[in-house]
Amino acid sequence: MRYYFHLVCETVICIDHIGQELESLREAKAEAARIARERATSEPGARWAVSVVNDDNNEVLRLPVADAALTG
């Protein structure tokens, strides 16, 4: 299934138009965590989240960047 990894905050949405073909939601969660940790490193204190959306345009996960920074 193709998953899209949008970056969102209160006033901005950075849409992933390409996405990634992944085998499972578990792989999508791992990729979202990687993206969130990368964002936390580049913009500490920002209130971003990674919104994972599937091919059916359903959000299947939302991971706040701050949470990933704590577990990273």
All heavy atoms as TSV, in Angstrom:
chain	resi	resn	atom	element	x	y	z
A	1	MET	N	N	0.847	-1.176	0.000
A	1	MET	CA	C	0.000	0.000	0.000
A	1	MET	C	C	0.890	1.236	0.000
A	1	MET	O	O	1.961	1.232	0.582
A	1	MET	CB	C	-0.923	-0.008	1.218
A	1	MET	CG	C	-1.768	1.246	1.308
A	1	MET	SD	S	-3.044	1.192	2.574
A	1	MET	CE	C	-4.285	0.282	1.698
A	2	ARG	N	N	0.417	2.276	-0.633
A	2	ARG	CA	C	1.155	3.537	-0.654
A	2	ARG	C	C	0.712	4.381	0.535
A	2	ARG	O	O	-0.478	4.512	0.820
A	2	ARG	CB	C	0.906	4.294	-1.957
A	2	ARG	CG	C	1.746	5.567	-2.041
A	2	ARG	CD	C	1.832	6.102	-3.454
A	2	ARG	NE	N	2.590	5.226	-4.335
A	2	ARG	CZ	C	3.917	5.208	-4.451
A	2	ARG	NH1	N	4.656	6.016	-3.723
A	2	ARG	NH2	N	4.502	4.392	-5.281
A	3	TYR	N	N	1.701	4.917	1.243
A	3	TYR	CA	C	1.472	5.808	2.372
A	3	TYR	C	C	2.102	7.156	2.061
A	3	TYR	O	O	3.170	7.232	1.449
A	3	TYR	CB	C	2.093	5.239	3.649
A	3	TYR	CG	C	1.432	3.981	4.133
A	3	TYR	CD1	C	1.913	2.732	3.754
A	3	TYR	CD2	C	0.327	4.033	4.971
A	3	TYR	CE1	C	1.308	1.564	4.193
A	3	TYR	CE2	C	-0.283	2.862	5.418
A	3	TYR	CZ	C	0.215	1.640	5.026
A	3	TYR	OH	O	-0.383	0.487	5.460
A	4	TYR	N	N	1.440	8.211	2.513
A	4	TYR	CA	C	1.905	9.580	2.310
A	4	TYR	C	C	2.214	10.174	3.672
A	4	TYR	O	O	1.467	9.976	4.636
A	4	TYR	CB	C	0.825	10.402	1.591
A	4	TYR	CG	C	0.492	9.814	0.247
A	4	TYR	CD1	C	-0.474	8.817	0.124
A	4	TYR	CD2	C	1.167	10.218	-0.894
A	4	TYR	CE1	C	-0.767	8.247	-1.106
A	4	TYR	CE2	C	0.878	9.654	-2.136
A	4	TYR	CZ	C	-0.094	8.672	-2.226
A	4	TYR	OH	O	-0.373	8.111	-3.439
A	5	PHE	N	N	3.315	10.914	3.753
A	5	PHE	CA	C	3.810	11.437	5.020
A	5	PHE	C	C	3.775	12.965	4.972
A	5	PHE	O	O	4.725	13.604	4.536
A	5	PHE	CB	C	5.230	10.909	5.280
A	5	PHE	CG	C	5.267	9.412	5.357
A	5	PHE	CD1	C	5.427	8.647	4.214
A	5	PHE	CD2	C	5.113	8.767	6.571
A	5	PHE	CE1	C	5.452	7.258	4.270
A	5	PHE	CE2	C	5.129	7.378	6.647
A	5	PHE	CZ	C	5.297	6.623	5.496
A	6	HIS	N	N	2.636	13.528	5.407
A	6	HIS	CA	C	2.469	14.978	5.401
A	6	HIS	C	C	3.030	15.557	6.700
A	6	HIS	O	O	2.894	14.942	7.769
A	6	HIS	CB	C	0.991	15.355	5.291
A	6	HIS	CG	C	0.265	14.696	4.162
A	6	HIS	ND1	N	0.750	14.642	2.873
A	6	HIS	CD2	C	-0.935	14.069	4.128
A	6	HIS	CE1	C	-0.119	14.023	2.100
A	6	HIS	NE2	N	-1.145	13.645	2.841
A	7	LEU	N	N	3.628	16.735	6.600
A	7	LEU	CA	C	4.064	17.464	7.787
A	7	LEU	C	C	3.028	18.539	8.060
A	7	LEU	O	O	2.670	19.309	7.165
A	7	LEU	CB	C	5.435	18.100	7.566
A	7	LEU	CG	C	6.594	17.123	7.497
A	7	LEU	CD1	C	7.853	17.827	7.024
A	7	LEU	CD2	C	6.832	16.491	8.858
A	8	VAL	N	N	2.536	18.576	9.286
A	8	VAL	CA	C	1.480	19.524	9.625
A	8	VAL	C	C	1.811	20.263	10.915
A	8	VAL	O	O	2.480	19.740	11.802
A	8	VAL	CB	C	0.110	18.811	9.772
A	8	VAL	CG1	C	-0.311	18.180	8.465
A	8	VAL	CG2	C	0.128	17.766	10.861
A	9	CYS	N	N	1.353	21.504	10.987
A	9	CYS	CA	C	1.377	22.268	12.237
A	9	CYS	C	C	0.112	23.111	12.254
A	9	CYS	O	O	-0.784	22.907	11.425
A	9	CYS	CB	C	2.657	23.084	12.392
A	9	CYS	SG	S	2.789	24.512	11.329
A	10	GLU	N	N	0.027	24.066	13.148
A	10	GLU	CA	C	-1.219	24.817	13.302
A	10	GLU	C	C	-1.656	25.516	12.020
A	10	GLU	O	O	-2.841	25.562	11.708
A	10	GLU	CB	C	-1.086	25.858	14.420
A	10	GLU	CG	C	-1.018	25.243	15.797
A	10	GLU	CD	C	0.367	25.387	16.407
A	10	GLU	OE1	O	1.223	26.087	15.827
A	10	GLU	OE2	O	0.593	24.786	17.449
A	11	THR	N	N	-0.720	26.075	11.279
A	11	THR	CA	C	-1.095	26.913	10.131
A	11	THR	C	C	-0.517	26.457	8.797
A	11	THR	O	O	-0.791	27.084	7.781
A	11	THR	CB	C	-0.657	28.367	10.377
A	11	THR	OG1	O	0.760	28.398	10.584
A	11	THR	CG2	C	-1.363	28.961	11.585
A	12	VAL	N	N	0.265	25.390	8.800
A	12	VAL	CA	C	0.952	24.960	7.578
A	12	VAL	C	C	0.782	23.454	7.384
A	12	VAL	O	O	0.850	22.692	8.346
A	12	VAL	CB	C	2.465	25.292	7.640
A	12	VAL	CG1	C	3.185	24.810	6.411
A	12	VAL	CG2	C	2.683	26.780	7.832
A	13	ILE	N	N	0.569	23.054	6.133
A	13	ILE	CA	C	0.582	21.634	5.777
A	13	ILE	C	C	1.542	21.469	4.606
A	13	ILE	O	O	1.388	22.119	3.577
A	13	ILE	CB	C	-0.813	21.132	5.358
A	13	ILE	CG1	C	-1.803	21.293	6.507
A	13	ILE	CG2	C	-0.747	19.675	4.911
A	13	ILE	CD1	C	-3.229	20.972	6.132
A	14	CYS	N	N	2.541	20.624	4.769
A	14	CYS	CA	C	3.473	20.281	3.691
A	14	CYS	C	C	3.063	18.900	3.192
A	14	CYS	O	O	3.285	17.901	3.866
A	14	CYS	CB	C	4.910	20.266	4.194
A	14	CYS	SG	S	5.465	21.845	4.850
A	15	ILE	N	N	2.444	18.880	2.022
A	15	ILE	CA	C	1.865	17.646	1.501
A	15	ILE	C	C	2.907	16.815	0.760
A	15	ILE	O	O	3.648	17.328	-0.069
A	15	ILE	CB	C	0.677	17.963	0.578
A	15	ILE	CG1	C	-0.433	18.610	1.408
A	15	ILE	CG2	C	0.161	16.714	-0.110
A	15	ILE	CD1	C	-1.632	19.045	0.625
A	16	ASP	N	N	2.927	15.548	1.084
A	16	ASP	CA	C	3.751	14.562	0.380
A	16	ASP	C	C	2.924	14.050	-0.797
A	16	ASP	O	O	1.978	13.293	-0.613
A	16	ASP	CB	C	4.107	13.429	1.342
A	16	ASP	CG	C	4.796	12.251	0.686
A	16	ASP	OD1	O	5.177	12.356	-0.492
A	16	ASP	OD2	O	4.943	11.218	1.367
A	17	HIS	N	N	3.264	14.490	-1.996
A	17	HIS	CA	C	2.514	14.095	-3.189
A	17	HIS	C	C	2.981	12.761	-3.767
A	17	HIS	O	O	2.295	12.190	-4.601
A	17	HIS	CB	C	2.635	15.172	-4.277
A	17	HIS	CG	C	1.962	16.452	-3.912
A	17	HIS	ND1	N	0.605	16.614	-3.944
A	17	HIS	CD2	C	2.471	17.637	-3.481
A	17	HIS	CE1	C	0.297	17.841	-3.571
A	17	HIS	NE2	N	1.404	18.480	-3.281
A	18	ILE	N	N	4.140	12.285	-3.320
A	18	ILE	CA	C	4.726	11.071	-3.902
A	18	ILE	C	C	4.435	9.843	-3.050
A	18	ILE	O	O	4.015	8.811	-3.564
A	18	ILE	CB	C	6.245	11.252	-4.103
A	18	ILE	CG1	C	6.489	12.409	-5.066
A	18	ILE	CG2	C	6.879	9.959	-4.607
A	18	ILE	CD1	C	7.922	12.849	-5.168
A	19	GLY	N	N	4.665	9.940	-1.771
A	19	GLY	CA	C	4.439	8.816	-0.880
A	19	GLY	C	C	5.458	7.706	-1.066
A	19	GLY	O	O	6.419	7.842	-1.826
A	20	GLN	N	N	5.229	6.619	-0.357
A	20	GLN	CA	C	6.110	5.452	-0.425
A	20	GLN	C	C	5.259	4.192	-0.410
A	20	GLN	O	O	4.293	4.090	0.336
A	20	GLN	CB	C	7.052	5.408	0.782
A	20	GLN	CG	C	8.060	6.512	0.814
A	20	GLN	CD	C	9.010	6.342	1.986
A	20	GLN	OE1	O	9.431	5.229	2.298
A	20	GLN	NE2	N	9.331	7.428	2.643
A	21	GLU	N	N	5.664	3.249	-1.228
A	21	GLU	CA	C	5.012	1.936	-1.245
A	21	GLU	C	C	5.643	1.107	-0.123
A	21	GLU	O	O	6.838	0.839	-0.146
A	21	GLU	CB	C	5.232	1.276	-2.606
A	21	GLU	CG	C	4.348	0.111	-2.878
A	21	GLU	CD	C	2.880	0.466	-3.063
A	21	GLU	OE1	O	2.569	1.551	-3.596
A	21	GLU	OE2	O	2.047	-0.360	-2.664
A	22	LEU	N	N	4.835	0.727	0.861
A	22	LEU	CA	C	5.329	-0.037	2.003
A	22	LEU	C	C	4.448	-1.264	2.212
A	22	LEU	O	O	3.277	-1.284	1.832
A	22	LEU	CB	C	5.334	0.826	3.268
A	22	LEU	CG	C	6.232	2.072	3.203
A	22	LEU	CD1	C	5.983	2.976	4.393
A	22	LEU	CD2	C	7.690	1.682	3.127
A	23	GLU	N	N	5.014	-2.278	2.827
A	23	GLU	CA	C	4.324	-3.550	3.024
A	23	GLU	C	C	3.261	-3.508	4.107
A	23	GLU	O	O	2.289	-4.257	4.036
A	23	GLU	CB	C	5.347	-4.641	3.364
A	23	GLU	CG	C	6.287	-4.984	2.228
A	23	GLU	CD	C	5.573	-5.657	1.077
A	23	GLU	OE1	O	4.668	-6.480	1.329
A	23	GLU	OE2	O	5.905	-5.336	-0.074
A	24	SER	N	N	3.453	-2.639	5.119
A	24	SER	CA	C	2.533	-2.700	6.254
A	24	SER	C	C	2.455	-1.351	6.966
A	24	SER	O	O	3.304	-0.475	6.783
A	24	SER	CB	C	3.013	-3.754	7.261
A	24	SER	OG	O	4.246	-3.353	7.829
A	25	LEU	N	N	1.437	-1.227	7.808
A	25	LEU	CA	C	1.306	-0.040	8.648
A	25	LEU	C	C	2.492	0.052	9.607
A	25	LEU	O	O	2.943	1.145	9.929
A	25	LEU	CB	C	-0.016	-0.079	9.411
A	25	LEU	CG	C	-0.302	1.092	10.338
A	25	LEU	CD1	C	-0.260	2.416	9.590
A	25	LEU	CD2	C	-1.631	0.899	11.033
A	26	ARG	N	N	3.003	-1.078	10.012
A	26	ARG	CA	C	4.175	-1.087	10.902
A	26	ARG	C	C	5.364	-0.389	10.247
A	26	ARG	O	O	6.056	0.410	10.881
A	26	ARG	CB	C	4.530	-2.527	11.258
A	26	ARG	CG	C	5.652	-2.656	12.228
A	26	ARG	CD	C	5.935	-4.102	12.533
A	26	ARG	NE	N	6.913	-4.179	13.591
A	26	ARG	CZ	C	7.102	-5.226	14.339
A	26	ARG	NH1	N	6.369	-6.300	14.163
A	26	ARG	NH2	N	8.019	-5.233	15.270
A	27	GLU	N	N	5.592	-0.669	8.955
A	27	GLU	CA	C	6.669	0.010	8.230
A	27	GLU	C	C	6.372	1.497	8.097
A	27	GLU	O	O	7.287	2.320	8.180
A	27	GLU	CB	C	6.858	-0.608	6.852
A	27	GLU	CG	C	7.504	-1.969	6.876
A	27	GLU	CD	C	7.741	-2.517	5.476
A	27	GLU	OE1	O	7.663	-1.755	4.489
A	27	GLU	OE2	O	8.009	-3.719	5.372
A	28	ALA	N	N	5.113	1.850	7.897
A	28	ALA	CA	C	4.731	3.261	7.794
A	28	ALA	C	C	4.984	3.986	9.121
A	28	ALA	O	O	5.454	5.123	9.136
A	28	ALA	CB	C	3.271	3.385	7.386
A	29	LYS	N	N	4.689	3.314	10.236
A	29	LYS	CA	C	4.955	3.908	11.554
A	29	LYS	C	C	6.443	4.139	11.755
A	29	LYS	O	O	6.854	5.173	12.288
A	29	LYS	CB	C	4.417	2.999	12.662
A	29	LYS	CG	C	2.925	2.990	12.760
A	29	LYS	CD	C	2.459	2.037	13.859
A	29	LYS	CE	C	0.951	2.013	13.955
A	29	LYS	NZ	N	0.467	1.084	14.997
A	30	ALA	N	N	7.255	3.190	11.337
A	30	ALA	CA	C	8.709	3.339	11.466
A	30	ALA	C	C	9.207	4.508	10.617
A	30	ALA	O	O	10.062	5.288	11.060
A	30	ALA	CB	C	9.416	2.046	11.070
A	31	GLU	N	N	8.681	4.650	9.421
A	31	GLU	CA	C	9.079	5.757	8.552
A	31	GLU	C	C	8.619	7.089	9.129
A	31	GLU	O	O	9.344	8.074	9.101
A	31	GLU	CB	C	8.531	5.560	7.134
A	31	GLU	CG	C	8.889	6.657	6.177
A	31	GLU	CD	C	10.372	6.829	5.895
A	31	GLU	OE1	O	11.196	5.970	6.299
A	31	GLU	OE2	O	10.728	7.839	5.264
A	32	ALA	N	N	7.412	7.135	9.674
A	32	ALA	CA	C	6.920	8.360	10.312
A	32	ALA	C	C	7.813	8.754	11.483
A	32	ALA	O	O	8.135	9.940	11.662
A	32	ALA	CB	C	5.483	8.173	10.776
A	33	ALA	N	N	8.237	7.786	12.265
A	33	ALA	CA	C	9.131	8.064	13.393
A	33	ALA	C	C	10.474	8.598	12.909
A	33	ALA	O	O	11.023	9.534	13.494
A	33	ALA	CB	C	9.321	6.806	14.234
A	34	ARG	N	N	10.989	8.044	11.819
A	34	ARG	CA	C	12.255	8.517	11.271
A	34	ARG	C	C	12.122	9.974	10.808
A	34	ARG	O	O	12.962	10.812	11.106
A	34	ARG	CB	C	12.698	7.642	10.100
A	34	ARG	CG	C	14.080	8.019	9.543
A	34	ARG	CD	C	14.341	7.419	8.181
A	34	ARG	NE	N	13.459	7.945	7.145
A	34	ARG	CZ	C	13.570	9.160	6.589
A	34	ARG	NH1	N	14.500	10.000	6.988
A	34	ARG	NH2	N	12.726	9.547	5.650
A	35	ILE	N	N	11.037	10.270	10.101
A	35	ILE	CA	C	10.799	11.632	9.616
A	35	ILE	C	C	10.648	12.597	10.789
A	35	ILE	O	O	11.207	13.697	10.784
A	35	ILE	CB	C	9.558	11.666	8.707
A	35	ILE	CG1	C	9.836	10.903	7.413
A	35	ILE	CG2	C	9.137	13.109	8.411
A	35	ILE	CD1	C	8.594	10.634	6.574
A	36	ALA	N	N	9.909	12.188	11.805
A	36	ALA	CA	C	9.691	13.043	12.973
A	36	ALA	C	C	10.992	13.324	13.708
A	36	ALA	O	O	11.253	14.461	14.118
A	36	ALA	CB	C	8.670	12.399	13.907
A	37	ARG	N	N	11.836	12.302	13.865
A	37	ARG	CA	C	13.132	12.516	14.537
A	37	ARG	C	C	14.005	13.470	13.727
A	37	ARG	O	O	14.673	14.340	14.285
A	37	ARG	CB	C	13.847	11.186	14.748
A	37	ARG	CG	C	13.295	10.372	15.895
A	37	ARG	CD	C	14.183	9.186	16.249
A	37	ARG	NE	N	14.436	8.319	15.119
A	37	ARG	CZ	C	13.656	7.293	14.757
A	37	ARG	NH1	N	12.564	7.027	15.438
A	37	ARG	NH2	N	13.971	6.539	13.720
A	38	GLU	N	N	13.985	13.324	12.413
A	38	GLU	CA	C	14.758	14.209	11.545
A	38	GLU	C	C	14.265	15.656	11.685
A	38	GLU	O	O	15.059	16.578	11.785
A	38	GLU	CB	C	14.616	13.738	10.100
A	38	GLU	CG	C	15.448	14.506	9.111
A	38	GLU	CD	C	15.284	13.915	7.714
A	38	GLU	OE1	O	15.876	12.852	7.450
A	38	GLU	OE2	O	14.541	14.521	6.920
A	39	ARG	N	N	12.967	15.846	11.719
A	39	ARG	CA	C	12.382	17.181	11.864
A	39	ARG	C	C	12.719	17.760	13.232
A	39	ARG	O	O	13.020	18.933	13.355
A	39	ARG	CB	C	10.871	17.112	11.656
A	39	ARG	CG	C	10.129	18.411	11.842
A	39	ARG	CD	C	10.561	19.490	10.918
A	39	ARG	NE	N	10.132	19.205	9.571
A	39	ARG	CZ	C	10.271	20.044	8.560
A	39	ARG	NH1	N	10.802	21.224	8.755
A	39	ARG	NH2	N	9.902	19.718	7.354
A	40	ALA	N	N	12.693	16.937	14.273
A	40	ALA	CA	C	13.004	17.397	15.623
A	40	ALA	C	C	14.437	17.889	15.708
A	40	ALA	O	O	14.727	18.861	16.402
A	40	ALA	CB	C	12.754	16.276	16.634
A	41	THR	N	N	15.330	17.237	14.982
A	41	THR	CA	C	16.736	17.639	14.979
A	41	THR	C	C	16.934	18.955	14.239
A	41	THR	O	O	17.691	19.815	14.669
A	41	THR	CB	C	17.600	16.539	14.319
A	41	THR	OG1	O	17.419	15.334	15.057
A	41	THR	CG2	C	19.067	16.907	14.317
A	42	SER	N	N	16.224	19.120	13.126
A	42	SER	CA	C	16.421	20.313	12.305
A	42	SER	C	C	15.662	21.525	12.833
A	42	SER	O	O	16.066	22.650	12.586
A	42	SER	CB	C	16.030	20.036	10.850
A	42	SER	OG	O	14.645	19.785	10.744
A	43	GLU	N	N	14.561	21.310	13.543
A	43	GLU	CA	C	13.755	22.412	14.075
A	43	GLU	C	C	13.288	22.105	15.489
A	43	GLU	O	O	12.103	21.883	15.721
A	43	GLU	CB	C	12.534	22.659	13.189
A	43	GLU	CG	C	12.850	23.244	11.839
A	43	GLU	CD	C	11.584	23.614	11.091
A	43	GLU	OE1	O	10.741	24.320	11.675
A	43	GLU	OE2	O	11.445	23.186	9.951
A	44	PRO	N	N	14.205	22.097	16.447
A	44	PRO	CA	C	13.787	21.787	17.815
A	44	PRO	C	C	12.780	22.827	18.314
A	44	PRO	O	O	12.899	24.004	18.028
A	44	PRO	CB	C	15.091	21.825	18.607
A	44	PRO	CG	C	16.089	22.474	17.733
A	44	PRO	CD	C	15.609	22.389	16.329
A	45	GLY	N	N	11.765	22.361	19.012
A	45	GLY	CA	C	10.758	23.251	19.564
A	45	GLY	C	C	9.590	23.530	18.637
A	45	GLY	O	O	8.580	24.071	19.067
A	46	ALA	N	N	9.707	23.168	17.371
A	46	ALA	CA	C	8.597	23.387	16.438
A	46	ALA	C	C	7.455	22.442	16.772
A	46	ALA	O	O	7.670	21.339	17.260
A	46	ALA	CB	C	9.069	23.182	15.004
A	47	ARG	N	N	6.248	22.857	16.490
A	47	ARG	CA	C	5.064	22.048	16.824
A	47	ARG	C	C	4.541	21.285	15.610
A	47	ARG	O	O	3.357	21.306	15.319
A	47	ARG	CB	C	3.989	22.938	17.396
A	47	ARG	CG	C	4.382	23.497	18.735
A	47	ARG	CD	C	3.255	24.238	19.354
A	47	ARG	NE	N	3.591	24.555	20.727
A	47	ARG	CZ	C	2.783	25.157	21.540
A	47	ARG	NH1	N	1.592	25.520	21.138
A	47	ARG	NH2	N	3.152	25.410	22.775
A	48	TRP	N	N	5.424	20.596	14.946
A	48	TRP	CA	C	5.052	19.802	13.772
A	48	TRP	C	C	4.557	18.427	14.197
A	48	TRP	O	O	4.878	17.940	15.282
A	48	TRP	CB	C	6.262	19.605	12.861
A	48	TRP	CG	C	6.711	20.836	12.169
A	48	TRP	CD1	C	7.732	21.661	12.555
A	48	TRP	CD2	C	6.192	21.387	10.966
A	48	TRP	NE1	N	7.861	22.689	11.663
A	48	TRP	CE2	C	6.934	22.546	10.666
A	48	TRP	CE3	C	5.169	21.018	10.102
A	48	TRP	CZ2	C	6.682	23.343	9.557
A	48	TRP	CZ3	C	4.915	21.795	8.986
A	48	TRP	CH2	C	5.666	22.945	8.727
A	49	ALA	N	N	3.814	17.801	13.295
A	49	ALA	CA	C	3.440	16.396	13.440
A	49	ALA	C	C	3.543	15.767	12.055
A	49	ALA	O	O	3.425	16.450	11.035
A	49	ALA	CB	C	2.020	16.250	13.977
A	50	VAL	N	N	3.782	14.464	12.039
A	50	VAL	CA	C	3.772	13.705	10.792
A	50	VAL	C	C	2.409	13.030	10.708
A	50	VAL	O	O	2.036	12.262	11.597
A	50	VAL	CB	C	4.899	12.654	10.747
A	50	VAL	CG1	C	4.840	11.877	9.442
A	50	VAL	CG2	C	6.257	13.317	10.929
A	51	SER	N	N	1.679	13.343	9.652
A	51	SER	CA	C	0.370	12.734	9.408
A	51	SER	C	C	0.550	11.685	8.317
A	51	SER	O	O	0.961	12.003	7.203
A	51	SER	CB	C	-0.622	13.804	8.951
A	51	SER	OG	O	-1.821	13.219	8.504
A	52	VAL	N	N	0.261	10.437	8.654
A	52	VAL	CA	C	0.397	9.345	7.694
A	52	VAL	C	C	-0.986	9.051	7.121
A	52	VAL	O	O	-1.930	8.764	7.863
A	52	VAL	CB	C	0.982	8.084	8.356
A	52	VAL	CG1	C	1.149	6.972	7.335
A	52	VAL	CG2	C	2.312	8.407	9.029
A	53	VAL	N	N	-1.066	9.124	5.788
A	53	VAL	CA	C	-2.336	8.951	5.087
A	53	VAL	C	C	-2.172	7.802	4.100
A	53	VAL	O	O	-1.157	7.707	3.410
A	53	VAL	CB	C	-2.715	10.253	4.353
A	53	VAL	CG1	C	-3.971	10.083	3.534
A	53	VAL	CG2	C	-2.863	11.395	5.352
A	54	ASN	N	N	-3.196	6.935	4.014
A	54	ASN	CA	C	-3.110	5.795	3.090
A	54	ASN	C	C	-3.704	6.150	1.729
A	54	ASN	O	O	-4.180	7.270	1.514
A	54	ASN	CB	C	-3.749	4.543	3.692
A	54	ASN	CG	C	-5.240	4.674	3.911
A	54	ASN	OD1	O	-5.914	5.544	3.372
A	54	ASN	ND2	N	-5.776	3.782	4.725
A	55	ASP	N	N	-3.696	5.184	0.815
A	55	ASP	CA	C	-4.225	5.382	-0.540
A	55	ASP	C	C	-5.684	5.810	-0.564
A	55	ASP	O	O	-6.137	6.442	-1.514
A	55	ASP	CB	C	-4.098	4.090	-1.362
A	55	ASP	CG	C	-2.774	3.982	-2.078
A	55	ASP	OD1	O	-2.145	5.029	-2.323
A	55	ASP	OD2	O	-2.383	2.854	-2.400
A	56	ASP	N	N	-6.437	5.449	0.455
A	56	ASP	CA	C	-7.852	5.800	0.529
A	56	ASP	C	C	-8.063	7.195	1.120
A	56	ASP	O	O	-9.194	7.584	1.417
A	56	ASP	CB	C	-8.614	4.769	1.367
A	56	ASP	CG	C	-8.588	3.388	0.748
A	56	ASP	OD1	O	-8.608	3.295	-0.496
A	56	ASP	OD2	O	-8.534	2.401	1.502
A	57	ASN	N	N	-6.962	7.934	1.327
A	57	ASN	CA	C	-6.973	9.284	1.896
A	57	ASN	C	C	-7.475	9.303	3.336
A	57	ASN	O	O	-8.075	10.262	3.788
A	57	ASN	CB	C	-7.777	10.253	1.031
A	57	ASN	CG	C	-7.334	11.687	1.254
A	57	ASN	OD1	O	-6.183	11.949	1.554
A	57	ASN	ND2	N	-8.246	12.616	1.101
A	58	ASN	N	N	-7.226	8.212	4.054
A	58	ASN	CA	C	-7.557	8.134	5.477
A	58	ASN	C	C	-6.287	8.309	6.290
A	58	ASN	O	O	-5.283	7.628	6.031
A	58	ASN	CB	C	-8.182	6.785	5.821
A	58	ASN	CG	C	-9.523	6.588	5.171
A	58	ASN	OD1	O	-10.336	7.498	5.114
A	58	ASN	ND2	N	-9.765	5.394	4.653
A	59	GLU	N	N	-6.337	9.187	7.281
A	59	GLU	CA	C	-5.199	9.328	8.179
A	59	GLU	C	C	-5.160	8.093	9.078
A	59	GLU	O	O	-6.125	7.786	9.772
A	59	GLU	CB	C	-5.317	10.597	9.015
A	59	GLU	CG	C	-4.104	10.813	9.903
A	59	GLU	CD	C	-4.178	12.094	10.696
A	59	GLU	OE1	O	-5.031	12.162	11.612
A	59	GLU	OE2	O	-3.401	13.008	10.403
A	60	VAL	N	N	-4.025	7.388	9.058
A	60	VAL	CA	C	-3.886	6.168	9.851
A	60	VAL	C	C	-2.996	6.364	11.066
A	60	VAL	O	O	-2.942	5.512	11.946
A	60	VAL	CB	C	-3.381	4.987	8.983
A	60	VAL	CG1	C	-4.410	4.622	7.934
A	60	VAL	CG2	C	-2.049	5.305	8.334
A	61	LEU	N	N	-2.289	7.505	11.098
A	61	LEU	CA	C	-1.387	7.792	12.210
A	61	LEU	C	C	-1.049	9.271	12.199
A	61	LEU	O	O	-0.894	9.857	11.121
A	61	LEU	CB	C	-0.100	6.967	12.066
A	61	LEU	CG	C	1.028	7.248	13.046
A	61	LEU	CD1	C	0.664	6.733	14.438
A	61	LEU	CD2	C	2.313	6.597	12.584
A	62	ARG	N	N	-0.936	9.846	13.384
A	62	ARG	CA	C	-0.417	11.205	13.519
A	62	ARG	C	C	0.598	11.164	14.650
A	62	ARG	O	O	0.254	10.826	15.785
A	62	ARG	CB	C	-1.515	12.212	13.821
A	62	ARG	CG	C	-0.968	13.640	13.900
A	62	ARG	CD	C	-2.069	14.645	14.027
A	62	ARG	NE	N	-2.788	14.744	12.775
A	62	ARG	CZ	C	-3.018	15.883	12.136
A	62	ARG	NH1	N	-2.600	17.012	12.630
A	62	ARG	NH2	N	-3.699	15.874	11.003
A	63	LEU	N	N	1.846	11.485	14.318
A	63	LEU	CA	C	2.932	11.409	15.288
A	63	LEU	C	C	3.511	12.805	15.519
A	63	LEU	O	O	4.158	13.362	14.626
A	63	LEU	CB	C	4.029	10.470	14.773
A	63	LEU	CG	C	5.255	10.314	15.650
A	63	LEU	CD1	C	4.894	9.730	17.007
A	63	LEU	CD2	C	6.293	9.444	14.963
A	64	PRO	N	N	3.277	13.390	16.703
A	64	PRO	CA	C	3.879	14.689	16.999
A	64	PRO	C	C	5.405	14.575	17.011
A	64	PRO	O	O	5.960	13.615	17.548
A	64	PRO	CB	C	3.349	15.030	18.384
A	64	PRO	CG	C	2.096	14.215	18.517
A	64	PRO	CD	C	2.382	12.942	17.751
A	65	VAL	N	N	6.043	15.539	16.404
A	65	VAL	CA	C	7.513	15.552	16.338
A	65	VAL	C	C	8.109	15.563	17.743
A	65	VAL	O	O	9.095	14.886	17.994
A	65	VAL	CB	C	8.001	16.750	15.483
A	65	VAL	CG1	C	9.484	16.973	15.631
A	65	VAL	CG2	C	7.623	16.521	14.025
A	66	ALA	N	N	7.493	16.292	18.652
A	66	ALA	CA	C	8.018	16.348	20.020
A	66	ALA	C	C	8.040	14.964	20.666
A	66	ALA	O	O	8.966	14.631	21.398
A	66	ALA	CB	C	7.174	17.302	20.860
A	67	ASP	N	N	7.045	14.129	20.392
A	67	ASP	CA	C	7.023	12.761	20.936
A	67	ASP	C	C	8.169	11.942	20.381
A	67	ASP	O	O	8.800	11.161	21.095
A	67	ASP	CB	C	5.700	12.074	20.612
A	67	ASP	CG	C	4.530	12.650	21.370
A	67	ASP	OD1	O	4.743	13.556	22.211
A	67	ASP	OD2	O	3.399	12.210	21.118
A	68	ALA	N	N	8.454	12.098	19.092
A	68	ALA	CA	C	9.551	11.344	18.475
A	68	ALA	C	C	10.882	11.790	19.037
A	68	ALA	O	O	11.796	10.977	19.216
A	68	ALA	CB	C	9.530	11.525	16.958
A	69	ALA	N	N	11.013	13.067	19.330
A	69	ALA	CA	C	12.267	13.583	19.901
A	69	ALA	C	C	12.523	12.971	21.279
A	69	ALA	O	O	13.663	12.672	21.624
A	69	ALA	CB	C	12.225	15.094	19.988
A	70	LEU	N	N	11.464	12.741	22.040
A	70	LEU	CA	C	11.609	12.155	23.369
A	70	LEU	C	C	11.992	10.683	23.318
A	70	LEU	O	O	12.685	10.185	24.190
A	70	LEU	CB	C	10.306	12.311	24.154
A	70	LEU	CG	C	9.888	13.750	24.483
A	70	LEU	CD1	C	8.514	13.752	25.133
A	70	LEU	CD2	C	10.923	14.408	25.386
A	71	THR	N	N	11.517	9.973	22.292
A	71	THR	CA	C	11.779	8.539	22.203
A	71	THR	C	C	12.948	8.220	21.283
A	71	THR	O	O	13.350	7.074	21.208
A	71	THR	CB	C	10.540	7.788	21.707
A	71	THR	OG1	O	10.205	8.257	20.392
A	71	THR	CG2	C	9.369	7.975	22.640
A	72	GLY	N	N	13.431	9.230	20.556
A	72	GLY	CA	C	14.466	9.016	19.552
A	72	GLY	C	C	15.761	8.619	20.126
A	72	GLY	O	O	16.578	7.930	19.679
